[in-house]
Amino acid sequence: MGLWDALRGRTTPKAAQLDALFAVPSAAMSLEAALGLRPTGTGSVCFRAAEGHASRLSQEEAAGLVGTGGGPRTESVVDDYGYTWLTVRTDPPDPAGLVTDLHAVNAALEAQGFSSSLLCSVISFVDDVGGRAHLVYLYKQGTFYPFVPTGPQSRDTLRERQVRDAVGADLPFEPDPGRWMPIWTLPGA
């Protein structure tokens, strides 16, 4: 962005940072050792889809990238706020394969010009009693935060801090817990 753009009030959207997702497999091992949380094999990419034919083709291309050659199942859902969630599943759960697939989806969307529309990626975990935890990656910040829902509109903030502490050495975390936004209607969770 140049001086002229700044004077006219124009800003350049911050580019998405995709490569931090590759640190999740080591964080998954730390979560299992420290808190008994295992990967579910489910992850989602959230983005604001533009209207029209080009957007639909980009979404189909992103889903096709991971679904070719016997790849994992994918599904697409639009939430109540108009965001599109593309969910990827690996069976058996494979954190390295999952983040590779999520990265491929993100890269395909970015290549089609939707970089500024990427919101987050979410990787899900479960413990022995069925408790869920999610690592949410914010593309524009380049940081993660934990989300631990306990009901339709409740969360366990203590457990979220335990998750952060368990993998803080593996992942860059959002330093302000006030920015750890809940995702109440997380598809595929």
C-alpha positions in Angstrom: 0.0 0.0 0.0 1.4 3.4 -1.0 1.0 6.9 0.4 -1.7 7.7 -2.1 -3.8 4.8 -1.1 -3.4 5.7 2.6 -4.5 9.3 1.9 -7.6 8.0 0.1 -8.5 5.7 2.9 -7.8 2.5 1.0 -6.3 -0.4 2.8 -4.8 -3.7 1.5 -6.4 -6.8 3.1 -3.9 -8.8 5.2 -2.8 -11.9 3.4 -3.7 -15.3 4.9 -0.8 -17.2 6.5 -1.4 -20.9 5.7 1.8 -22.7 6.6 1.3 -22.6 10.4 -1.2 -25.5 10.1 1.7 -27.8 9.6 2.6 -27.5 13.3 -0.6 -29.2 14.3 0.6 -32.8 14.2 3.2 -32.2 16.8 0.7 -30.2 18.9 -1.7 -33.2 18.6 0.9 -35.5 20.2 1.4 -32.9 23.0 -2.4 -32.7 23.6 -2.7 -36.5 23.8 0.2 -36.8 26.2 -0.8 -33.9 28.5 -4.6 -33.9 28.4 -5.7 -37.2 26.8 -7.2 -35.4 23.8 -7.0 -37.4 20.5 -7.6 -36.1 17.0 -11.0 -37.0 15.6 -9.8 -36.8 12.0 -12.1 -33.9 11.3 -11.2 -30.4 10.3 -13.0 -27.5 8.7 -12.1 -24.5 6.6 -14.3 -21.4 7.0 -14.5 -18.7 4.5 -16.8 -16.0 3.1 -17.9 -17.3 -0.3 -18.6 -14.7 -2.9 -21.7 -14.9 -5.0 -21.8 -16.3 -8.5 -20.5 -19.0 -10.7 -16.7 -18.4 -10.1 -17.2 -18.8 -6.4 -19.1 -22.1 -6.8 -16.4 -23.4 -9.2 -13.6 -22.5 -6.7 -15.4 -24.3 -3.9 -15.9 -27.4 -6.1 -12.2 -27.3 -7.1 -11.1 -27.1 -3.4 -13.4 -30.0 -2.5 -12.1 -31.9 -5.5 -8.5 -31.5 -4.5 -8.8 -33.5 -1.4 -11.5 -36.0 -2.7 -9.5 -37.3 -5.7 -7.9 -40.7 -5.7 -9.7 -42.1 -2.7 -9.0 -39.1 -0.6 -11.1 -38.1 2.5 -14.7 -37.3 2.5 -15.6 -33.6 2.3 -18.9 -31.7 2.9 -19.8 -28.1 2.5 -22.3 -26.2 4.7 -23.3 -22.6 4.8 -23.9 -21.4 8.4 -26.5 -18.9 9.7 -24.0 -16.0 9.2 -23.4 -16.8 5.5 -19.9 -18.3 6.0 -19.1 -21.5 4.1 -17.6 -24.4 6.0 -15.8 -27.1 4.0 -15.3 -30.1 6.3 -12.6 -32.7 5.7 -12.6 -36.1 7.4 -9.8 -38.7 7.6 -10.4 -42.2 8.7 -8.5 -43.4 10.6 -7.7 -40.0 12.2 -4.4 -38.7 10.7 -3.4 -35.2 11.9 -0.6 -34.9 9.3 -2.9 -36.0 6.4 -5.7 -33.7 7.7 -3.6 -30.6 7.8 -2.2 -31.4 4.4 -5.8 -31.6 3.1 -6.9 -28.4 4.8 -3.8 -26.6 3.5 -4.7 -27.8 -0.1 -8.2 -26.5 0.3 -6.9 -23.2 1.5 -4.3 -22.9 -1.2 -6.9 -23.6 -3.9 -9.2 -20.9 -2.5 -6.2 -18.5 -2.3 -5.2 -19.3 -5.9 -8.7 -18.4 -7.0 -8.4 -15.0 -5.3 -10.3 -15.7 -2.1 -7.3 -15.1 0.3 -9.0 -12.2 1.9 -12.2 -14.3 2.4 -10.4 -17.0 4.5 -11.5 -16.8 8.1 -10.2 -19.8 10.0 -9.5 -23.5 10.1 -10.6 -25.8 12.9 -9.1 -29.1 14.0 -11.2 -31.2 16.4 -10.1 -33.4 19.3 -11.9 -35.7 21.7 -11.1 -37.3 25.1 -12.0 -40.7 26.6 -15.3 -39.5 28.0 -16.4 -37.7 24.8 -15.4 -34.2 25.8 -14.5 -32.1 22.7 -11.8 -29.5 22.2 -10.9 -27.6 19.0 -7.9 -25.7 17.8 -9.0 -22.7 15.8 -6.4 -21.1 13.4 -7.0 -17.5 12.4 -5.4 -16.9 9.0 -5.0 -13.2 9.2 -3.5 -13.2 12.7 -1.3 -16.3 12.1 -2.4 -17.6 15.5 -4.3 -20.4 17.1 -6.7 -20.4 20.0 -8.6 -23.3 21.8 -12.3 -23.6 21.9 -13.9 -26.2 24.4 -17.7 -26.2 24.2 -19.6 -27.9 27.0 -23.1 -27.3 25.7 -25.1 -25.4 23.0 -24.0 -22.0 24.4 -21.4 -22.7 27.1 -17.7 -23.3 27.2 -15.0 -24.4 29.6 -12.5 -21.5 29.7 -10.3 -23.3 32.3 -9.9 -26.3 29.9 -9.2 -23.9 27.1 -6.3 -22.5 29.0 -5.1 -26.0 29.8 -5.1 -26.7 26.0 -3.2 -23.5 25.4 -0.6 -24.4 28.0 -0.2 -28.0 26.7 0.6 -26.9 23.2 1.9 -23.3 23.6 5.4 -24.4 22.7 4.2 -26.1 19.5 1.8 -23.4 18.1 1.7 -19.6 18.0 -1.3 -18.7 20.2 -3.5 -15.6 20.2 -2.3 -13.8 23.3 -5.6 -12.1 24.1 -8.2 -14.6 25.4 -10.8 -11.9 24.7 -10.3 -12.7 21.0 -11.0 -16.5 21.5 -14.4 -16.4 19.8 -16.8 -19.3 20.3 -18.0 -21.2 17.3 -21.3 -22.6 18.6 -22.5 -24.2 15.3 -19.3 -25.8 14.2 -20.1 -28.2 11.4 -18.7 -31.7 11.6 -17.8 -31.5 15.3 
